[in-house]
Amino acid sequence: MVTTYIGSILPILVLALGPVLASFLAAQVMRENGFTGAKGNRSVCDHCGYQLQPIDLIPLLSFVMLRGRCRKCGERIDPRVWLAEIIGLTLFGILAIGIDCFATTVSTDGTAVFGYALFGGIVLSCLLVLSIQDIFTFSIPLRFTQISAGIVILANILAVIVRLADPGALPWLHLGNLDNLLCGLAYAGFFQIIIWLTKQKGMGSGDVFIGLIIGLSLGWPATVT
Ligand SMILES: [Zn+2]
C-alpha cells in the first residue's frame, strides 16, 4: 500500500520539482552575476519593477500564459530563465520516468525506490546547477564542478561500500562499477590531453572535472538503459 503510494506519487513530485528548482537556481545565478535588478528574495520585472505575484512565478506555466512577457509592461522576460526551466523539466522528467520504471519493474520496496530517487536527484541536481551556470555565464565556476565531482565520487564509493557488505545489493544502480571508474578517468584524461595539446586555449581544468562527472555517473554508454 505504502509502496504503491510512493511509486505513483514520487515521479509526479520529482517532475514538478525540476522546473521549480531550475527557476530558483536561475534567479540565484542572475542575482549573483548582476543580470537582474532584483534585491533580496522578491522577484521583480527588470523593465518596470513590477513585483511578480505568486501566479507569475509558476515555472513554464507562467511563460505559456504570458507569452514570455511581463504582465504589466509587456517587455520580454529573459528567455534564459525559461531555458533553465525547460532543462530542469527535462532532467527531472528523465528521473521521474526512471523512478516509475524502477518502482514497477525492479523493486517494489519503498526504501529502494526512495534511495533510487535520492541518488538520481543528487546527480541530476549537480548537472542542473552546472547547466544553469553555463547558460548565464558561459563558464562554470571551478568550485561548482569540483563540488559536483566530489558528490558523484562519494555516490560511487557509497555504492561500492554497500555492495561490499551485500554483493547482490543495488543491482539497478549504475554507480560504483568498474566501467564508471574507467569512463570517468578516460573522459577526464581525454579533456586533460586536449588541454595539454591546445595549451589550455578555450578549455580549463573545469572540463576535466566535467569529464570525470559524466564518466562516473553514466559509465559505459552501452550499459545505460
Ligand atoms: Zn515589466
Residues whose N, C-alpha, C, O or C-beta is under 5 A from the ligand:
A	BS01	ZN	C45 H47 C48 G49 Y50 C70 K72 C73 G74
